[in-house]
């Protein structure tokens, strides 16, 4: 795979067509050196390191997660989610990443007390197995919202995807932010009446 290169975008306007200004004659006429940016050569393109790109990506993802969390908790006082925001970027493509927004537990279909986590990614993909969680990454959609069932991994003392719910542990996946909010709110709703009200949104 070709290694990607990233560069900093500048707000510099392209030079207007025509003859370049005669800077030397201006100096001879006035005795002053021009300090205007457009009288000098355009700046060289500055390439970013993968760490810089990952930092920018993480900042954008965490801002989106914070806004989403505020919207979720602003819906109804009986539906409140903890704010657990952290992000990860993909190793060889640091402009792509995902961000954890919140986690909770709910009764899901015939399962009771299902623990789950809600994420936002800045790409769309299939959810794969443990070896490669994201498969067939597509960038035509700007975001992917998804929730997965989780369970404790006693051996590693961490959390892992609960694949007893579904093969990939996925509770929902969408690129539509409104549909994502409704799905998360329904997972957090305690009563059928509240779920019905969310469905009517």
C-alpha positions as CSV (number, residue, x, y, z in Angstrom):
1,X,0.0,0.0,0.0
2,X,1.3,3.5,-0.9
3,X,2.2,5.6,2.1
4,X,-0.1,8.6,2.2
5,X,1.4,12.2,2.5
6,X,-0.5,15.0,4.1
7,X,0.1,18.7,3.8
8,X,-1.1,21.8,5.6
9,X,-3.8,23.8,3.8
10,X,-3.0,27.5,3.5
11,X,-5.5,30.3,3.1
12,X,-3.2,32.1,0.7
13,X,-5.0,33.4,-2.5
14,X,-3.5,32.4,-5.9
15,X,-1.6,35.3,-7.6
16,X,-3.6,37.3,-10.0
17,X,-2.7,36.8,-13.7
18,X,-0.5,39.5,-15.2
19,X,3.0,40.7,-14.8
20,X,4.7,40.3,-11.4
21,X,5.3,43.5,-9.4
22,X,8.7,45.1,-10.0
23,X,9.8,45.0,-6.4
24,X,13.3,46.2,-7.2
25,X,12.1,49.3,-8.9
26,X,9.7,50.1,-6.0
27,X,12.8,49.9,-3.7
28,X,14.8,52.2,-5.9
29,X,11.9,54.7,-6.1
30,X,11.0,54.8,-2.4
31,X,14.0,53.2,-0.6
32,X,11.6,50.9,1.3
33,X,11.4,47.1,1.2
34,X,7.9,45.7,0.8
35,X,6.7,43.5,3.6
36,X,3.5,42.5,1.8
37,X,3.1,38.7,1.5
38,X,2.0,38.8,-2.1
39,X,5.2,40.5,-3.2
40,X,7.2,37.4,-2.2
41,X,7.4,33.9,-3.4
42,X,4.5,31.7,-2.3
43,X,5.2,29.5,0.7
44,X,6.3,26.0,0.1
45,X,3.8,23.3,0.9
46,X,4.4,22.1,4.5
47,X,3.9,18.3,4.9
48,X,2.3,17.1,8.1
49,X,3.5,14.1,10.1
50,X,1.2,11.2,10.8
51,X,1.1,12.4,14.5
52,X,-0.1,15.9,13.4
53,X,-2.8,14.4,11.2
54,X,-3.9,12.0,13.9
55,X,-4.1,14.9,16.4
56,X,-6.3,17.0,14.0
57,X,-8.5,14.0,13.2
58,X,-8.9,13.2,16.9
59,X,-9.9,16.8,17.7
60,X,-12.6,16.9,15.1
61,X,-14.0,13.5,16.2
62,X,-14.1,14.5,19.8
63,X,-15.9,17.7,19.0
64,X,-18.5,15.8,17.0
65,X,-18.8,13.3,19.9
66,X,-19.3,16.1,22.5
67,X,-22.0,17.7,20.4
68,X,-23.8,14.4,19.9
69,X,-23.6,13.6,23.6
70,X,-25.2,17.0,24.5
71,X,-28.0,16.3,22.0
72,X,-28.7,12.8,23.5
73,X,-28.9,14.1,27.1
74,X,-31.0,17.1,26.0
75,X,-33.9,14.9,24.7
76,X,-35.5,13.8,28.0
77,X,-34.5,14.0,31.6
78,X,-35.2,10.3,32.1
79,X,-32.7,9.4,29.4
80,X,-29.2,10.4,30.5
81,X,-26.0,8.8,29.2
82,X,-22.5,9.1,30.8
83,X,-19.9,11.1,28.8
84,X,-17.1,8.7,28.0
85,X,-15.3,10.3,25.0
86,X,-12.0,9.0,23.6
87,X,-10.8,8.4,20.0
88,X,-8.6,6.2,17.9
89,X,-7.2,6.8,14.4
90,X,-6.2,4.1,11.9
91,X,-2.5,3.3,11.9
92,X,-1.7,3.8,8.2
93,X,-4.5,6.3,7.5
94,X,-4.5,8.9,10.4
95,X,-7.1,11.0,8.6
96,X,-9.6,8.2,9.4
97,X,-10.7,7.4,12.9
98,X,-13.5,6.7,15.3
99,X,-14.6,8.1,18.6
100,X,-16.4,6.5,21.6
101,X,-19.3,8.7,22.8
102,X,-21.1,6.8,25.6
103,X,-21.8,3.4,27.1
104,X,-24.8,2.0,28.9
105,X,-26.9,-1.2,29.3
106,X,-30.3,-2.1,28.2
107,X,-32.8,-4.9,27.5
108,X,-32.4,-5.8,23.8
109,X,-34.9,-8.1,22.0
110,X,-34.7,-11.3,24.0
111,X,-31.5,-10.4,25.8
112,X,-31.5,-8.7,29.2
113,X,-28.9,-6.3,30.6
114,X,-26.9,-5.9,27.4
115,X,-24.0,-3.6,27.8
116,X,-23.2,-1.5,24.8
117,X,-21.0,1.3,23.5
118,X,-21.9,4.0,20.9
119,X,-19.3,5.3,18.4
120,X,-18.9,7.8,15.6
121,X,-16.4,7.2,12.7
122,X,-15.5,9.6,9.9
123,X,-15.8,6.8,7.3
124,X,-18.3,4.0,6.5
125,X,-17.4,0.3,6.6
126,X,-18.5,-3.2,7.2
127,X,-17.9,-4.6,10.7
128,X,-15.6,-7.5,10.6
129,X,-14.2,-10.1,13.0
130,X,-11.8,-9.7,15.9
131,X,-8.7,-9.7,13.6
132,X,-9.9,-6.7,11.5
133,X,-12.8,-4.9,13.0
134,X,-13.3,-2.4,10.1
135,X,-13.6,-4.0,6.7
136,X,-14.2,-2.5,3.2
137,X,-13.7,1.1,4.4
138,X,-15.6,3.6,2.2
139,X,-15.1,7.3,2.5
140,X,-18.1,8.6,0.4
141,X,-20.2,9.0,3.6
142,X,-18.7,11.6,6.0
143,X,-19.7,9.7,9.1
144,X,-20.8,6.3,10.4
145,X,-22.7,5.9,13.7
146,X,-22.8,2.5,15.3
147,X,-23.3,0.7,18.6
148,X,-21.9,-2.6,19.6
149,X,-22.6,-5.0,22.5
150,X,-19.7,-5.4,24.9
151,X,-18.7,-7.7,27.6
152,X,-15.8,-7.9,30.0
153,X,-12.7,-10.0,29.0
154,X,-11.6,-11.5,32.3
155,X,-8.3,-12.8,30.9
156,X,-7.2,-9.4,29.6
157,X,-9.1,-7.3,32.1
158,X,-10.6,-5.2,29.4
159,X,-13.9,-5.0,27.4
160,X,-14.5,-6.9,24.2
161,X,-17.3,-7.2,21.7
162,X,-20.1,-9.5,22.8
163,X,-20.6,-11.7,19.7
164,X,-23.4,-13.7,21.4
165,X,-25.9,-11.0,20.4
166,X,-24.9,-11.1,16.7
167,X,-21.9,-12.4,14.9
168,X,-20.3,-9.0,14.8
169,X,-21.9,-7.7,18.0
170,X,-23.5,-4.8,16.1
171,X,-26.7,-3.3,17.5
172,X,-27.1,-0.7,14.7
173,X,-25.0,1.0,12.1
174,X,-26.0,4.1,9.9
175,X,-24.7,7.1,8.2
176,X,-27.8,9.1,9.1
177,X,-27.3,11.2,12.3
178,X,-31.1,11.5,13.0
179,X,-31.5,7.7,12.8
180,X,-28.5,7.2,15.0
181,X,-29.9,9.5,17.7
182,X,-33.2,7.7,17.6
183,X,-31.5,4.3,18.0
184,X,-29.4,5.4,20.9
185,X,-32.3,7.1,22.6
186,X,-34.4,3.9,22.2
187,X,-31.6,1.9,23.7
188,X,-31.6,4.3,26.7
189,X,-35.4,4.5,27.1
190,X,-36.8,2.7,30.1
191,X,-40.5,2.4,29.1
192,X,-42.3,1.3,25.9
193,X,-44.2,4.6,25.9
194,X,-40.9,6.6,25.7
195,X,-39.7,4.3,22.9
196,X,-42.9,4.9,21.0
197,X,-42.5,8.7,21.4
198,X,-38.9,8.4,20.0
199,X,-40.2,6.4,17.1
200,X,-42.6,9.3,16.2
201,X,-39.7,11.8,15.9
